[in-house]
């Protein structure tokens, strides 16, 4: 995970994400660097738009205000179908993002 953090730090500092830069960042905080992991990270990050990946990261939804049960029932019945479709779409998107994150995490141990 520290390798990914190093890449994000370099991106935030608007520095190129190269093997040398990642190695320097990791060594600066006392981490013994695995060159294979560095090469894999740099190779994987070349094809990722980091800004877009950050924007599309899953955020925790804010709690909705509570409504009285009498008022909520008719409204829920009217909105049930669109809400179900949105929920299914969101689940599919979250699953895809989770799979992407898992595949990236497996690259870096």
Buried (B, 14 or more C-beta within 10 A) or exposed (E): EBBBEBBBBBBEEEEEBEBEBBBBBBEEEEEEBBEEBBEBBBEBBEEBEBEEBEEEEEEEEEEEEEEEEEEEEEEEEEEEEEEEEEEEEEEEEEEEBEEEBEEBEEEBE
